[in-house]
Amino acid sequence: MRHTKPKHQIDGLIALVLFGVFAACILSVLLTGADAYRRLTERDHESFGGRTGIQYVATKVRQANSGADISVSKLGDVDTLCISEKIGERTYLTRVYCYDGWLREIFTAASTDCRPEDGEEILRAEKLDMSLDGGLLDLSLTDSEGKLTELTLSLRGEGESE
């Protein structure tokens, strides 16, 4: 008769405990990474609307030939940033404004009548305030989340066109 050495169950138990610790470590690292990613995404989303909207308006202003081509006017009851340009013999206007929860833009001949709802929806925004004082254009955009972003631009002089 052969005598077999009794096997200890402790070897299997140690392996199981080590596997559990390893799984818990992996899970905690994944949860920490997911939380960090969520916070970064929320921060980027919060700053996207205001930053993108105000930079869009600033780019439109920078595309103007000179500061003399930029004015603040009304389109119905809505204040608009008006950028004029001459193409051939005709004068055209690009108007940027907020209406009905959207930052909008409309490009028309200067003699064309249009309404605020005719503009192309660019980005969700609640309000665009602007004032033109001498060569300085003050802009403030309130995004759909209620965050205010402000920017002041110095307009180019009459002879500085590109």
N, CA and C of each residue as an Amber inpcrd file, in Angstrom:
protein
   486
   0.8040000  -1.1480000   0.0000000   0.0000000   0.0000000   0.0000000
   0.8790000   1.2550000   0.0000000   0.4780000   2.1400000  -0.8540000
   1.2550000   3.3640000  -0.9870000   0.6580000   4.4460000  -0.1090000
   1.5530000   5.1640000   0.4470000   1.1010000   6.3000000   1.2540000
   1.2770000   7.5780000   0.4240000   0.2130000   8.2950000   0.2940000
   0.3050000   9.5700000  -0.4260000   0.3560000  10.6920000   0.5880000
   1.1380000  11.6540000   0.2050000   1.3070000  12.7990000   1.0790000
   0.0410000  13.6500000   0.9850000  -0.5290000  14.0500000   2.0940000
  -1.7410000  14.8740000   2.0270000  -1.4250000  16.2480000   1.4190000
  -2.2920000  16.7170000   0.5200000  -2.1060000  18.0250000  -0.1190000
  -2.7380000  19.0890000   0.7550000  -2.0530000  20.1940000   0.7940000
  -2.5740000  21.3050000   1.5870000  -3.4050000  22.2140000   0.6790000
  -4.5190000  22.6480000   1.1640000  -5.4040000  23.5270000   0.4070000
  -4.9420000  24.9830000   0.4500000  -3.9410000  25.2540000   1.2530000
  -3.4760000  26.6280000   1.4130000  -2.8440000  27.1660000   0.1310000
  -2.2260000  26.3450000  -0.7000000  -1.6250000  26.7970000  -1.9540000
  -2.6870000  27.3930000  -2.8820000  -3.7810000  26.7350000  -3.0040000
  -4.8730000  27.2300000  -3.8440000  -5.4930000  28.4990000  -3.2700000
  -5.5770000  28.5680000  -1.9680000  -6.1590000  29.7330000  -1.3050000
  -5.2780000  30.9720000  -1.5060000  -3.9560000  30.7980000  -1.4260000
  -3.0290000  31.9130000  -1.6420000  -3.1520000  32.4210000  -3.0830000
  -3.2410000  31.5110000  -4.0330000  -3.3800000  31.8970000  -5.4340000
  -4.6860000  32.6750000  -5.6500000  -5.7420000  32.2320000  -5.0120000
  -7.0290000  32.8980000  -5.1380000  -6.9930000  34.3060000  -4.5250000
  -6.3510000  34.4600000  -3.3680000  -6.2370000  35.7580000  -2.7090000
  -5.3920000  36.7020000  -3.5700000  -4.2800000  36.2200000  -4.1220000
  -3.4450000  37.0510000  -4.9790000  -4.1950000  37.5020000  -6.2370000
  -4.9790000  36.6000000  -6.8050000  -5.7840000  36.9660000  -7.9670000
  -6.8010000  38.0520000  -7.5990000  -7.4190000  37.9370000  -6.4490000
  -8.3920000  38.9330000  -5.9790000  -7.7420000  40.3030000  -5.7780000
  -6.5450000  40.3230000  -5.1690000  -5.8310000  41.5770000  -4.9560000
  -5.4580000  42.2000000  -6.3040000  -4.9830000  41.3890000  -7.2150000
  -4.6240000  41.8640000  -8.5500000  -5.8470000  42.4440000  -9.2710000
  -6.9720000  41.7640000  -9.2070000  -8.2060000  42.2460000  -9.8490000
  -8.6730000  43.5560000  -9.2090000  -8.5780000  43.6800000  -7.8950000
  -8.9840000  44.9090000  -7.2070000  -8.0800000  46.0730000  -7.6210000
  -6.7820000  45.8250000  -7.7630000  -5.8570000  46.8800000  -8.2010000
  -6.1830000  47.3530000  -9.6220000  -6.4380000  46.4210000 -10.5020000
  -6.7820000  46.7700000 -11.8850000  -8.0860000  47.5740000 -11.9140000
  -9.0650000  47.1450000 -11.1590000 -10.3460000  47.8380000 -11.1130000
 -10.1900000  49.2650000 -10.5790000  -9.3900000  49.4530000  -9.5430000
  -9.2090000  50.7950000  -8.9850000  -8.4780000  51.7210000  -9.9770000
  -7.4990000  51.1880000 -10.6980000  -6.8020000  51.9910000 -11.7060000
  -7.7590000  52.3780000 -12.8380000  -8.5850000  51.4650000 -13.2790000
  -9.5490000  51.7640000 -14.3420000 -10.5670000  52.8030000 -13.8890000
 -11.0710000  52.6850000 -12.6710000 -12.0470000  53.6490000 -12.1680000
 -11.4320000  55.0350000 -11.9940000 -10.1950000  55.1010000 -11.5410000
  -9.5110000  56.3840000 -11.3960000  -9.3060000  57.0320000 -12.7620000
  -8.8880000  56.2740000 -13.7410000  -8.7020000  56.7890000 -15.0950000
 -10.0130000  57.2500000 -15.7090000 -11.0790000  56.5030000 -15.5050000
 -12.3830000  56.8820000 -16.0540000 -12.8800000  58.1770000 -15.4190000
 -12.6630000  58.3390000 -14.1280000 -13.0770000  59.5630000 -13.4480000
 -12.2760000  60.7650000 -13.9480000 -10.9800000  60.5970000 -14.1300000
 -10.1430000  61.6830000 -14.6510000 -10.5810000  62.0570000 -16.0720000
 -10.8760000  61.0820000 -16.8890000 -11.3360000  61.3360000 -18.2500000
 -12.6670000  62.0880000 -18.2370000 -13.5920000  61.7020000 -17.3560000
 -14.8840000  62.3610000 -17.2500000 -14.7160000  63.8330000 -16.8590000
 -13.8560000  64.1060000 -15.8810000 -13.6300000  65.4820000 -15.4430000
 -13.0110000  66.3300000 -16.5680000 -12.0500000  65.7850000 -17.2970000
 -11.4410000  66.5140000 -18.4110000 -12.4510000  66.8040000 -19.5190000
 -13.2810000  65.8400000 -19.8120000 -14.3010000  66.0120000 -20.8410000
 -15.3050000  67.0860000 -20.4380000 -15.7220000  67.0870000 -19.1810000
 -16.6530000  68.1100000 -18.6980000 -16.0230000  69.4990000 -18.7740000
 -14.7690000  69.6190000 -18.3750000 -14.0860000  70.9070000 -18.4150000
 -13.9750000  71.4230000 -19.8510000 -13.6120000  70.5350000 -20.7780000
 -13.4940000  70.9320000 -22.1800000 -14.8510000  71.3480000 -22.7530000
 -15.8880000  70.6180000 -22.3820000 -17.2330000  70.9380000 -22.8690000
 -17.6840000  72.2940000 -22.3400000 -17.3950000  72.5910000 -21.0800000
 -17.7840000  73.8670000 -20.4870000 -17.1120000  75.0410000 -21.1820000
 -15.8630000  74.8980000 -21.5310000 -15.1480000  76.0200000 -22.1340000
 -15.3150000  76.0850000 -23.6470000 -15.8190000  75.0450000 -24.2730000
 -15.9350000  75.0020000 -25.7300000 -16.8600000  76.0830000 -26.2730000
 -18.0770000  76.1760000 -25.7290000 -19.0760000  77.0840000 -26.2710000
 -18.6280000  78.5330000 -26.2930000 -18.2260000  79.0450000 -25.1540000
 -17.8190000  80.4480000 -25.0880000 -16.5540000  80.7270000 -25.8590000
 -15.5590000  79.8810000 -25.6790000 -14.2680000  80.1100000 -26.3430000
 -14.4110000  80.0050000 -27.8570000 -15.1180000  79.0130000 -28.3260000
 -15.2710000  78.8260000 -29.7680000 -16.1170000  79.9390000 -30.3690000
 -17.1910000  80.3070000 -29.6880000 -18.0670000  81.3570000 -30.2080000
 -17.3660000  82.6930000 -30.3110000 -16.6500000  83.0840000 -29.2680000
 -15.9850000  84.3890000 -29.2820000 -14.8360000  84.3920000 -30.2860000
 -14.1480000  83.2600000 -30.4540000 -13.0780000  83.1810000 -31.4470000
 -13.6360000  83.2030000 -32.8720000 -14.8240000  82.6520000 -33.0460000
 -15.4820000  82.7090000 -34.3610000 -15.7400000  84.1710000 -34.7460000
 -16.3090000  84.9210000 -33.8050000 -16.5940000  86.3360000 -34.0660000
 -15.2900000  87.0960000 -34.3010000 -14.2750000  86.8240000 -33.4910000
 -12.9850000  87.5030000 -33.6540000 -12.3740000  87.2110000 -35.0240000
 -12.4920000  85.9930000 -35.4930000 -11.9650000  85.6390000 -36.8160000
 -12.6980000  86.3960000 -37.9100000 -14.0060000  86.5230000 -37.7710000
 -14.7700000  87.2970000 -38.7570000 -14.2830000  88.7510000 -38.7900000
 -14.0210000  89.3180000 -37.6090000 -13.5400000  90.7030000 -37.5480000
 -12.1600000  90.8110000 -38.1890000 -11.2960000  89.8620000 -37.9170000
  -9.9360000  89.8930000 -38.4680000  -9.9210000  89.7230000 -39.9850000
 -10.9550000  89.1160000 -40.5360000 -11.0300000  88.9360000 -41.9820000
 -11.4310000  90.2130000 -42.7160000 -11.9040000  91.2000000 -41.9790000
 -12.3140000  92.4610000 -42.6050000 -11.0920000  93.1830000 -43.1580000
 -11.2870000  93.8980000 -44.2470000 -10.1850000  94.6180000 -44.8700000
  -9.6390000  95.7190000 -43.9770000 -10.5250000  96.4010000 -43.2700000
 -10.0810000  97.4650000 -42.3620000 -11.1310000  97.6690000 -41.2800000
 -10.7600000  98.4390000 -40.2650000 -11.6950000  98.7470000 -39.1930000
 -12.8800000  99.5630000 -39.6650000 -12.7110000 100.3020000 -40.7550000
 -13.8090000 101.1050000 -41.2930000 -14.9340000 100.2320000 -41.8440000
 -14.6490000  98.9550000 -42.1370000 -15.6570000  98.0480000 -42.6800000
 -16.5080000  97.4060000 -41.5930000 -16.2280000  97.7040000 -40.3330000
 -16.9120000  97.0550000 -39.2160000 -17.7980000  98.0720000 -38.5160000
 -19.0320000  97.6540000 -38.2330000 -19.9650000  98.5140000 -37.5080000
 -20.8920000  97.6380000 -36.6580000 -21.6000000  98.2880000 -35.7660000
 -22.6300000  97.6240000 -34.9710000 -23.9520000  98.2300000 -35.4180000
 -24.8760000  97.3870000 -35.8500000 -26.1530000  97.8810000 -36.3590000
 -27.2820000  96.9810000 -35.8810000 -28.4860000  97.3200000 -36.2740000
 -29.6760000  96.5460000 -35.8910000 -30.1830000  95.7580000 -37.0860000
 -30.6520000  94.5610000 -36.7840000 -31.3720000  93.7360000 -37.7640000
 -32.6850000  93.4000000 -37.0740000 -33.7300000  94.1250000 -37.3900000
 -34.9650000  94.0280000 -36.6100000 -34.6900000  94.6320000 -35.2350000
 -34.9120000  93.8640000 -34.1860000 -34.6350000  94.3190000 -32.8230000
 -33.3060000  93.7910000 -32.2950000 -32.5330000  93.1320000 -33.1280000
 -31.3220000  92.4430000 -32.6990000 -30.0810000  93.2450000 -33.0790000
 -29.1730000  93.4220000 -32.1080000 -27.8850000  94.0510000 -32.3980000
 -27.0270000  93.0840000 -33.1970000 -26.3960000  93.5800000 -34.2450000
 -25.5430000  92.7270000 -35.0730000 -24.1740000  93.3700000 -35.2680000
 -23.1860000  92.5340000 -35.4030000 -21.8630000  92.9700000 -35.8230000
 -21.8900000  92.9080000 -37.3420000 -21.6850000  94.0330000 -37.9750000
 -21.8460000  94.1380000 -39.4180000 -20.4740000  94.3720000 -40.0630000
 -20.0970000  93.5080000 -40.9850000 -18.8170000  93.6180000 -41.6880000
 -19.1290000  93.7860000 -43.1700000 -18.7160000  94.9190000 -43.7220000
 -19.0220000  95.1820000 -45.1350000 -17.7970000  94.8870000 -45.9980000
 -18.0700000  94.4780000 -47.2250000 -16.9950000  94.2660000 -48.1950000
 -17.5340000  94.5450000 -49.5910000 -16.6610000  95.0520000 -50.3990000
 -17.0410000  95.3800000 -51.7680000 -16.5120000  94.2810000 -52.6880000
 -17.4090000  93.7050000 -53.4530000 -17.0510000  92.6800000 -54.4290000
 -17.5480000  93.1840000 -55.7730000 -16.6080000  93.5100000 -56.6290000
 -16.9840000  94.1230000 -57.9020000 -17.5610000  95.4910000 -57.6300000
 -18.7500000  95.7460000 -58.1400000 -19.4130000  97.0360000 -57.9480000
 -20.3980000  97.0230000 -56.7820000 -20.6470000  95.8570000 -56.2090000
 -21.6740000  95.7400000 -55.1620000 -21.0430000  95.6370000 -53.7780000
 -21.7630000  96.1170000 -52.7950000 -21.3560000  96.0230000 -51.4010000
 -22.1780000  94.9270000 -50.7310000 -21.4860000  94.0560000 -49.9920000
 -22.1280000  92.9520000 -49.2880000 -21.8780000  93.1010000 -47.7990000
 -22.7980000  92.5540000 -47.0010000 -22.6970000  92.6120000 -45.5480000
 -22.6950000  91.2130000 -44.9590000 -21.7890000  90.9900000 -44.0280000
 -21.8160000  89.7910000 -43.1990000 -22.2640000  90.2520000 -41.8290000
 -23.3430000  89.6890000 -41.3430000 -23.8640000  90.0560000 -40.0230000
 -23.7340000  88.8630000 -39.0980000 -23.1900000  89.1110000 -37.9110000
 -23.0450000  88.0850000 -36.8800000 -23.8250000  88.5700000 -35.6660000
 -24.6660000  87.7000000 -35.1100000 -25.5520000  88.1090000 -34.0150000
 -26.0950000  86.8820000 -33.2870000 -26.7330000  87.1210000 -32.1470000
 -27.4200000  86.0570000 -31.4100000 -28.9210000  86.2480000 -31.5610000
 -29.5760000  85.1420000 -31.8660000 -31.0310000  85.1830000 -31.9930000
 -31.5890000  83.7950000 -31.7040000 -32.5940000  83.7430000 -30.8700000
 -33.3340000  82.5060000 -30.5890000 -32.4210000  81.3750000 -30.0940000
 -31.4530000  81.7240000 -29.2330000 -30.5790000  80.7130000 -28.6400000
 -29.4150000  80.2640000 -29.5050000 -29.1450000  80.9740000 -30.5770000
 -28.0600000  80.5930000 -31.4930000 -27.2140000  81.8090000 -31.8650000
 -25.9200000  81.5940000 -32.0090000 -25.0520000  82.5560000 -32.6700000
 -25.2760000  82.3280000 -34.1550000 -25.6140000  83.3870000 -34.8750000
 -25.9790000  83.2390000 -36.2830000 -25.1430000  84.1600000 -37.1600000
 -25.1120000  83.8180000 -38.4370000 -24.4330000  84.6410000 -39.4370000
 -25.2810000  84.6710000 -40.6920000 -25.2940000  85.8470000 -41.3150000
 -25.9820000  85.9640000 -42.5870000 -25.1360000  86.8520000 -43.5030000
 -24.9990000  86.4430000 -44.7580000 -24.2230000  87.1720000 -45.7690000
 -25.1890000  87.5750000 -46.8690000 -25.3580000  88.8850000 -47.0770000
 -26.3000000  89.3730000 -48.0830000 -25.7350000  90.6110000 -48.7670000
 -26.3630000  90.9660000 -49.8730000 -26.0630000  92.2510000 -50.5030000
 -26.5480000  93.3460000 -49.5570000 -25.8690000  94.4780000 -49.5460000
 -26.2140000  95.5530000 -48.6140000 -27.6400000  96.0470000 -48.8090000
 -28.1520000  95.9530000 -50.0040000 -29.5020000  96.4550000 -50.2900000
 -30.6010000  95.4360000 -49.9760000 -30.2460000  94.2150000 -49.5910000
 -31.2270000  93.1580000 -49.3460000 -31.8100000  93.2750000 -47.9390000
 -33.1370000  93.1790000 -47.8560000 -33.7990000  93.1330000 -46.5520000
 -33.7990000  91.6940000 -46.0550000 -33.5130000  91.5240000 -44.7800000
 -33.5390000  90.1840000 -44.2000000 -34.0280000  90.2830000 -42.7590000
 -34.3600000  89.1420000 -42.2040000 -34.8580000  89.0570000 -40.8310000
 -33.8610000  88.2620000 -39.9980000 -33.8780000  88.4360000 -38.6830000
 -32.9290000  87.7030000 -37.8270000 -33.0240000  86.1820000 -37.9750000
 -34.2130000  85.6600000 -38.1960000 -34.3640000  84.2030000 -38.3160000
 -33.7990000  83.6520000 -39.6210000 -33.4290000  84.5290000 -40.5500000
 -32.8640000  84.0900000 -41.8300000 -31.4090000  83.6290000 -41.7110000
 -30.7270000  83.9950000 -40.6380000 -29.3130000  83.6810000 -40.4930000
 -29.0410000  82.2030000 -40.2700000 -27.8610000  81.7960000 -40.6550000
 -27.3970000  80.4120000 -40.4850000 -27.0000000  80.1880000 -39.0280000
 -27.5070000  79.1140000 -38.4110000 -27.1550000  78.7800000 -37.0280000
 -25.7220000  78.2760000 -36.9830000 -24.9010000  78.9250000 -36.1510000
 -23.4900000  78.5610000 -36.0540000 -23.2170000  77.7550000 -34.7970000
 -23.6340000  78.2860000 -33.6520000 -23.2930000  77.6970000 -32.3620000
 -24.3340000  78.1330000 -31.3440000 -24.6820000  77.2490000 -30.4200000
 -25.6380000  77.6210000 -29.3760000 -25.0430000  78.7230000 -28.5040000
 -25.7970000  79.8070000 -28.3370000 -25.3800000  80.9260000 -27.4910000
 -26.6210000  81.7300000 -27.1230000 -26.5800000  82.3300000 -25.9470000
 -27.7340000  83.0760000 -25.4700000 -27.6860000  84.5550000 -25.8400000
 -26.4920000  85.1530000 -25.7800000 -26.4360000  86.5950000 -25.9570000
 -25.0650000  87.0180000 -26.4650000 -25.0520000  87.9550000 -27.3980000
 -23.8210000  88.5600000 -27.8880000 -23.9580000  90.0660000 -27.7180000
 -23.1420000  90.6180000 -26.8360000 -23.1170000  92.0660000 -26.6420000
 -21.8680000  92.6020000 -27.3030000 -22.0030000  93.7630000 -27.9470000
 -20.8560000  94.3600000 -28.6170000 -20.9680000  95.8690000 -28.5480000
 -19.8180000  96.5000000 -28.4790000 -19.7860000  97.9600000 -28.5480000
 -18.5220000  98.3560000 -29.2920000 -18.6700000  99.3630000 -30.0940000
 -17.5710000  99.8520000 -30.9160000 -17.2690000 101.2690000 -30.4610000
 -16.0650000 101.4710000 -29.9450000 -15.6670000 102.7810000 -29.4430000
 -14.3210000 103.1240000 -30.0600000 -14.3470000 104.0180000 -31.0370000
 -13.1120000 104.3590000 -31.7350000 -12.6030000 103.1420000 -32.4870000
 -11.4050000 102.7260000 -32.1800000 -10.8190000 101.5650000 -32.8420000
 -10.9000000 100.3020000 -32.0090000 -11.6900000 100.3090000 -30.9220000
 -11.8110000  99.1270000 -30.0650000 -13.2070000  98.5370000 -30.1590000
 -13.2430000  97.2290000 -30.3660000 -14.4990000  96.4940000 -30.4040000
 -14.5420000  95.5950000 -29.1820000 -15.4930000  95.8480000 -28.2900000
 -15.6840000  95.0170000 -27.0990000 -16.7740000  94.0020000 -27.3840000
 -16.4550000  92.7290000 -27.1690000 -17.4010000  91.6400000 -27.3860000
 -17.5890000  90.8690000 -26.0970000 -18.8120000  90.4540000 -25.8240000
 -19.0540000  89.5270000 -24.7210000 -20.1390000  88.5590000 -25.1650000
 -19.8340000  87.2800000 -25.0400000 -20.7310000  86.2250000 -25.4930000
 -21.1380000  85.3830000 -24.2930000 -22.4340000  85.2170000 -24.1230000
 -22.9720000  84.3350000 -23.0900000 -23.3710000  83.0410000 -23.7790000
 -22.7180000  81.9300000 -23.4070000 -22.9990000  80.6610000 -24.0830000
 -24.2770000  80.0250000 -23.5420000 -24.6320000  78.8770000 -24.0660000
 -25.8810000  78.2120000 -23.6970000 -25.8840000  77.7450000 -22.2440000
 -24.7180000  77.6470000 -21.6190000 -24.6110000  77.2590000 -20.2120000
 -24.6500000  78.4720000 -19.2870000 -24.6770000  79.6750000 -19.8660000
 -24.7080000  80.8960000 -19.0750000 -23.3350000  81.4680000 -18.7520000
 -22.2860000  80.8900000 -19.3140000 -20.9290000  81.3660000 -19.0550000
 -20.6010000  82.5370000 -19.9820000 -20.0480000  83.5960000 -19.3930000
 -19.7190000  84.8100000 -20.1340000 -18.2500000  84.7930000 -20.5400000
 -17.9820000  85.0630000 -21.8190000 -16.6220000  85.1880000 -22.3350000
 -16.4940000  86.5600000 -22.9780000 -15.4530000  87.2800000 -22.6020000
 -15.2700000  88.6400000 -23.1090000 -13.9760000  88.7490000 -23.8930000
 -13.9830000  89.6740000 -24.8660000 -12.8120000  89.9030000 -25.7010000
 -12.8560000  91.3340000 -26.2140000 -11.7010000  91.9840000 -26.2360000
 -11.5880000  93.3180000 -26.8170000 -10.6100000  93.2410000 -27.9820000
 -11.0430000  93.7370000 -29.1350000 -10.2130000  93.7070000 -30.3320000
  -9.8840000  95.1270000 -30.7560000  -8.6570000  95.3350000 -31.1650000
  -8.2420000  96.6040000 -31.7420000  -8.3670000  96.4610000 -33.2560000
  -9.1710000  97.3230000 -33.8410000  -9.4320000  97.2290000 -35.2780000
  -8.3170000  97.8680000 -36.0820000  -8.0640000  97.2990000 -37.2470000
  -7.0590000  97.8540000 -38.1420000  -7.5220000  99.1650000 -38.7150000
  -6.5550000 100.0180000 -38.9880000  -6.8650000 101.3120000 -39.5830000
  -7.2420000 101.1780000 -41.0410000  -7.6570000 102.2670000 -41.6240000
  -8.1300000 102.2940000 -43.0010000  -7.0810000 101.8140000 -43.9900000
  -5.8150000 102.1410000 -43.7690000  -4.7860000 101.7960000 -44.7420000
  -4.0720000 100.4980000 -44.4640000  -4.5580000  99.6870000 -43.5420000
  -3.8420000  98.4780000 -43.1660000  -4.4280000  97.2170000 -43.7560000
  -5.1620000  97.2950000 -44.8240000  -5.7740000  96.0980000 -45.3800000
  -4.7200000  95.1420000 -45.9120000  -5.0820000  93.8740000 -45.8670000
  -4.1300000  92.8380000 -46.2980000  -4.1220000  92.7090000 -47.7970000
